[in-house]
Amino acid sequence: MGTDTHSAPDQLLMQHVLSKFVSRALSAAADVGVADHISESPVETADLAQKTGTNADALGRILRCLAAVDVFAQHGTRFSHTPASELLRSDHPHSLRAMIRWINTKPAWDAWGRLDHSLKTGAPAFDAVHGTHVFDYLKTDPLTGAIFNDAMTGFSAMTGHAVAEAYDFGSTKTLVDVGGGHGALLSAILTRYPSISGIVYDLPEVVAGAPAAPGDLASRIDTVAGSFFEGVPQGANGYIMKHILHDWSDQQCVQILRHCRDNMTDNGKVLVVEQLVTDGPESTFAKLLDLEMLVMTTGGRERTATEFGSILEQAGLTMTRIVPTASPVVVIEAERT
């Protein structure tokens, strides 16, 4: 079920609308950890069903569907890994298992079921369905909250190395990861730059669940709890935030950015790691993710380079350059105006 733009119009529309089946099949396989039970050799469906506590017939049909879109490879009644299904392993360094699970959790799925509410009002469907903001909801649902935090950590691991390789952090002495979650982005950067010390800054309930940094990183990374709407740690010459601003309105983004501006050293830099919406008609992940922001957040959105320049200017910062990476994100560099 690809998205071949040369398909007949009816086939193209059906390919798009039926993609929900693939998403749910991915989630079902991720939830029970099928990928963790496949190693080098193909495994019989019956064995996978026994290990995952599932119905063999149903599991075989789900894996057959996924194999048809190159997630897993089918060999009769046996299945093996493809490069895509490897990313469903919970121990893969760039695992997307938690992200797939988060997107398909019942709270998120129920919100997307009311996309019509966002369409008509411009307000988040999540709030209409659940009666509260998504981040407040996650505090009341520990299981979903843990899946969300793991998803953000996994996505940071996937993009963190690309950011560390693309941007030159050579002049950075102390780097604060604003809204840094469990520190995956900061760890990737500090691993590549051994002279930098860092601070992971996030809400108390988030940093409380963060694992200890591995190896010598433990002595170079501090963890500070707090809200970026109230302030950020003082005195660093680098403040980085990945996929933070897209969750918030322009006014809230200006507030976060201004805290960074006011607390950094004279030669400090603010680094915004986000995806850019392009002006052309080309298909990009940012345009899809923008709808997630519409459904889930109040005022959040994916932004163009011009829109980022505007909120930075309002915060007393000047965009100095945009650095592309080998991943979908870019690094937007800004200095105090």
Secondary structure as UniProt FT lines:
FT   TURN            5..6
FT   HELIX           9..17
FT   HELIX           19..32
FT   HELIX           34..37
FT   STRAND          43..44
FT   HELIX           45..52
FT   HELIX           56..67
FT   TURN            68..70
FT   STRAND          73..75
FT   TURN            76..77
FT   STRAND          78..80
FT   HELIX           83..86
FT   TURN            87..88
FT   TURN            90..91
FT   TURN            93..94
FT   HELIX           97..103
FT   HELIX           106..112
FT   TURN            113..114
FT   HELIX           115..121
FT   HELIX           125..130
FT   HELIX           134..140
FT   HELIX           142..166
FT   TURN            170..171
FT   STRAND          174..178
FT   TURN            181..182
FT   HELIX           184..192
FT   TURN            194..195
FT   STRAND          197..202
FT   HELIX           204..207
FT   TURN            208..209
FT   HELIX           215..219
FT   STRAND          221..225
FT   TURN            228..230
FT   STRAND          238..242
FT   HELIX           245..247
FT   HELIX           250..263
FT   TURN            266..267
FT   STRAND          269..274
FT   HELIX           285..296
FT   HELIX           305..314
FT   TURN            315..316
FT   STRAND          317..324
FT   STRAND          330..336
//
